[in-house]
Amino acid sequence: MKMTTEIRRAILSFTVLAVLGTAACNDFLVAENPGAVEEPDVNNPSYVNLIANGPIYGFQLSYTDMSFWNSLFTDELFNRATFVEEGQIDRRELYSDMTYINAFIYAPMQRARFLGEDAAKRIKTILGDTASRDLRVARALAYTGYAYVALGETMCTTPIDLGVPKTSAEMMADAITRFQEAITIGTAYRAYVSASPNAVAAADSVINFARVGAARAALNRNDKTQATTFASQVPAAFEFRAYYTDNTTGQRNRVFERLTLGSNAWMTNTPFLAMAGDPRVPRIATGARATTPLSPPSFSTFNNTPAGADFAPITWMRIASGLEAQYIVAEAAGPTAATLTFVNQRRAAGLQTPVTLTGDALMAELRDQRSRDFYLDGHRLGDLRRYKQHYNVDLFPKGPYPGSTSGQVYSENITCWPLPTNEINGNPNVPRG
């Protein structure tokens, strides 16, 4: 993505909203001092906290859009809106000149990546040696790593600052580098503030956020040893969340907006329709909005009943957790007795009876349980791409497009988003043709 002056000034003059600034569970990382930093003051030490809020704002804003549109792109949702491009996204009929790609997917997450990297660099410059134990730097690096993961899981290739487009594997490697630095700095901060329980808790939150991200990136690279190393250190109860409000349309969680306010998609014609009775995959039962999803486990409005509860405008969404770390360990381990135990624990959460599966059947059940536990929270596209690439398991929708009267089909060869036209035209390192 070409970093224009306009984008570079984003970190200098954006407004940070307090509700978007809470970066982790239990309010450990509430953003401070909402306001703007004027360009001449960008290296003023008094603005470090404000600069450090940029990555929170940028990532949370972009991740909700990426989560919704990737849900439509995969098998989690089926389009019922009349907008042409939304039907194309559902069928994976994608073109570089589509407006949605740059507006909702590529540009926002590239901006989030830039805000994270720029904030870490600026704070290091301001603080000097003490930056090596500053939690704000660790947090910025962790958010940057997640932006790399999100882009790597979503885009077919990703240029960084007008560079040569990187493969998904290269993006994951870059993400791990940033996560590792975040862990190192967060650990140093933890030691420095060891006498303060609240500060230690804040450090642990960022460190575990980075560990889950690093494990996710390593698993996407099929490095199961490294994935297990990171994931096995994460406490089972850990959660890291993104927070949303509806002061403006741009601050809404996109899943709430498109499903609750707009009823623009539903479970009909998806494999999730058959999961009725599992409280992790609730839906409206009757009426004009029947099969429209209700709040799944990653949302604050989840009520853990089959009847479910609707999404709300003021909400949070889980983006990393100890549960995800457990799934990563199980997938990396394969069809072991421990994996079977874990699968049956997750089946119990879905009000399902235990199974006695082995081999491929057990791993298929692990994938099914994972799809239920992380429904609509931004994991599915990365999962489907990983299953197809590393296990030769293709779960993307395929064949005739349901309801079509003109012979429309799913584009089976498309499993990722192409670069938008503005990147292709503005970046001399993007191959043409």
N, C-alpha and C positions, 0 to 999 in steps of 0.2 A: 504494500500500500504506500502510495506517495505521501510523505509527511509534509503537508503544506504548512505555511506560516499559521494558517487558521487552526490547524490541528495542534501545532506546537504550542500555541497560546492557550490551548484548552487547560493545561495544568496551571496556567497563570491566572485565569479569570473565571473558572467554573464556580458555580454555587454548590456547596456541599450541604445536603439536607441531613439533619440530625437523625431522622428515621432511617436514612440509607447508610448512616455511618456505623451502625452496630454490626461489627464484622464477625462476631463469634457468639457462642452460647453464653448465657448468663451475663450478657452485657459487659464482657471484659474489655471490649475494644470499641467503646462508643466514640464516634468522631467528635472532635472538639472544635470550637471557634468557627462556626459556619461563616463564610464570607468569601472574599476574593483576594488574590494576591496580584498586585499590579506588577508589570514586567520589570521595572527598575528595582523592585524589592525581592526578586525571586530567590536571591541568595542571602536574605536577611534571616539570621537565626531565629528571630521571633516568629517567623512564619513556617517553621518546620512542621508543626502539628497540622497546619492547614494543607501544606504540600503532601504530607503523609496520608491525608484523607482522599487524595485523588484516585489512587488505585481502588479503594473501596467503592467509591462512586462509579468509576468507569466499569469495573467488572460486574457489579450488581445490575447496573443498567443494561449491559449487553448480554449477560447470561440468561436473563429471563426471556429475551427474544430468541436467542439461540435455542433454548430449551423447547419453546413452543414450536418453532418452525421445523426443528429436527424431529419433534414428535409427529408432525404431519408428514415429513419426508420419510419416516420409517413406518412401522406398523402400529404405532400407539394410537393414532387418530385417523379418522377418515373425514375428508373435507365435505362440508355441506354449505359452504358459502358460494356466492355467485361470482366472486372475483376470479378472473381468468388465471392469474398467476398462482393462486392458491390451489386450483385444480391441477395445474402443471406441477407444482411442488409435490402434491399428493401422489401423482403418477411418476415422479422423478423425471419429468420431461423438462430438463433445465437448459437454459441458454445464458451466455455471459451477459447479454444485454437486458436481462430481467431486472426490474427495479428493486425487487425484494432482496436480492442477494447482497447488494452493497448497502441498502438502507437498513436492513434488519440483522444481517448475519456478519458480513465481512468488515465493513467500516467500524461498527461499534466495538467489535472485539479487538480489532487492530488498535483502535484508540485506547481501549483498556490496557492492552499490552504496552503501548507507548507510555501511558500514564504511570504504570508500574515501574518500568525501566527508568524513566526520567526521574521519578520521585526518588528511587533508590540512589541514583547517581547524584542528584542534587543534595540529598541529605548527607551522603558521604562527603561531599565537598564542604558542606557547612560544618559538619561535626568533626571532621578529621579522624584521628585515631579512635575516638570514642564510638564512631559509627560501627565498629566491629562488635559492639555489644549493645546496640540500640535496637529495641524491638520494632520501631517504626520502619527501619531498613529491612528487617526480617519479614515483616508483614508485607511490605511493598514487593519484595522478591517472591514471596509465596503467591501473591495475587498474579504477578507476572507469569510465574510458572503455570498457573491455572489457565491463563489466557493462551499460552503456548499449547497446552493440552487441548483446550476447546477448539482452537484453530486447527490443530493437527488431526483431531477426530472428525472435524466437520469438512474442511476444505480438501480438495484433491492435492493441491500444493499451496504453499504459502510463502510469498516473498517477505522479507523483513527489511524495511527501510530501503526500498528500491533495489534490493538484492536479487540474486538468482533464486527462483522459487525452490523452497525446501520440501522434501517429502514428509509424509506424516512421521516416519521413523526419525528423521532428523529433527522435527519439531519436538518429539518426545524426548530426545536426547538433550536438546536445549532446555526443555522444561526441567528435567532432572538436575541439570547444572544449577539452575536457579533455586530449586527446592533444597538442594544440598547446602547451598550458601545460606538460605533462610534458616535451615536447621542449625547450622554452625553458629550463626549470629544469635539466634534465639536461645540456644543453649548457653552461650556466653552471657547473655542478658539474665538468664535464669540464675546463674551462679552469682552474678553481681547483686541481684535483688533477693537473695535467698531468705532474708529475714522478713520479707513481706509476703504473706500468703496470697494476697490479691494479685501482686505483680507476678508471682510464680505461676498462678493460675492463668494469667494472661499469656505468659511465655509458653506454657504447656499447650494452650489453645492454638497459638501460631505454629509451634513445632509440629503438633499432630496434624494440623491442616496441611502442612508441607509434606509430612510423611505419607498421608493418604494420597496426595497429588503425585508424589514421586512413585508410589506403588502403582497407581493407575497408569502413569506414563510407562513404567517399566513393563507392566503386563501387556500394554499395547505394543511394546517392542518384542514381546515374547521372551523377555528376560525374567523367567519365573523365580530364579534365585534372588535377584535384586528386588523384585516385587515383594517376595515373602519377607525379606530382611526389613524393608520399610514398614510393611503392613503389620507385621507381628509385634511391633512396638506400640501400636495404637490401642488405647484402652477401649473396651467394648462399648462403654457408654458415651464415648466422645461424639459430639456433633458440632458442625460449623455451618452457619446459616447466612443467607442473604435476606435483607429486609426491604419491604416495599410499602408504599402508600399510594394514594390516588389524588394527591394535590393537583397533579396535571396528568394528562394522558401518558406522557413520557416516563412518569414515575411509577406507573402501574406494573404489577406483575402481569406479563402478557398472557399467561394461562388463565388467570382470573378474567382478564378483559375479553379474551376470545371465546371462552367457554361459558362464563356466567353472564357477562353483559351481552355477548353477541351470539351465543349458541352456534358458532361457526364450524364446529367439528363434533364428532361423536364416536362411540365405540363400534357402531354398526360397521360390518365388513372388516373388522380387525380381529385378531385372535383373542383380544382382551374381552370381547363380548361374552365368550364362553366361561369367563372366570367369575360369573355371578355367585354371590355368597361369600366370596373372599373379602373381608373388610378392607384389604389393601387396594382393592380395585372397585370402589363403589361407583354407582351410577344412578341417575334419575330413572325410576322404574316405569312410570307411565306418563302419558300426555305428549304434547308436541315436542318436548325436549327429552323424551325417553332415550336412554343409552348415552346421554351426555355425561361425561365423567364428573364425579364429585371429588372432594379432596382426598388424594392418596397420602401415604405415610410421610412424604417429605415436606408436607405443608402444615403450617401451624393450625389450620382448621380441621385436620384429620381427627375423627372421633372414634376410630377403631371399632366401628359397627358396620354390618353389611348394608344398612340403610344409608349410611354416610352422612356427610354434611357439606354444604356448598362452600365454595371458595369465598374469601372476603377481600375487600379492597386493601385493608391494612393487614399485612400478613408477612410471614417469613417462609423461606424455602430452604431446606437442608441441601447443602452442596457437597459436603464431605462428612464421613462418619466412621465410627468404629465398626458399624455393620458393614459398610463397604470394605473396610480392611479385612474383615472376616471372609467376605466373598472372594476377595483377591487371594487370600491364603488358600481357600478351598479350591479355587480354579487352578492355581499354580500346583497344588498337591495332586490333583487328579482324583480318580475314584477310590479313595481310601475309606477306611472305617470312620475316620474323623469327619470326612466330607459327608458321609451318610448321616452321621449324628447331627451335623449342622443343617443339612437339608430337612431332616425331620423336625428340627426346632423351627425352621422357617415355615414348614407346612403347618405346624401347630398354630403359628401366628395367623395363618390364613384359614383356620378352622378346617384343615384337611387331615385325613388319617395318615399314620406313618406308612412308609414304604420300605421294601427290602431290595433295593436296586443295586446293581453293580455295573462296572464298565461304562460304556457309552450311554446306557440308559440313565445311570446316575448323574452323569455330567449334563445330559439333556434336562433332567429335573432340576439340577442346580441352575441352569440357564433360565428355566421357567420361573423358579422362585425369585431369582434376581430381577426378572422383568416385572414382577409384582411389587417387590420391595422398593424399586426405584422408578416406578411409573411416573412419567411426565416431568422428571426432574433433571433431564439433560444427559443421561447416561446411555440412552438406547442406541444412538447412531454409532458411537464409539464401540459399543458392545457388538453390534451387528457386523461392523467392518472387521473387528478382531476375530469374531467367530469364523467369518468367511475366509480371511487371510491365513489364519494360523491353524484352524481345525477343519477347514473345508465344510463348514456348516453354514448354509445359506438360508437365513430366515427373512430376507427382504421380501415384501409382497411381489408377486409375479403373475403373469398371465393376463387375461382380459380384465379391464378395469370395471369394477361393479357398477351397474347402472348405465353404462355407456350404450348409446344407440348408434354410434358411428364407428365402432370397432377400435376404440381406444384401448391401449394396453399399458401395463407398467413398463418403464424403461429398465429392463433387467440389467443392462450393462452399466448403469449409473448408480454408484453407491457413495458419492461424495459431491460436494458443491464445486462448480467451476469458478475460476476467478472472474470478478466482474469486469465489464468493459473498461471502466476508468483505470483499473490497475493494469490491464493489458496495454492500453494506449499510453499510459503515463510512465510505465516502467520499461526502460530499454532492455532489461535483462530477462523479460518474459518472452519465451519463444513464440513466434507467430506461426499460424498455420497448423 
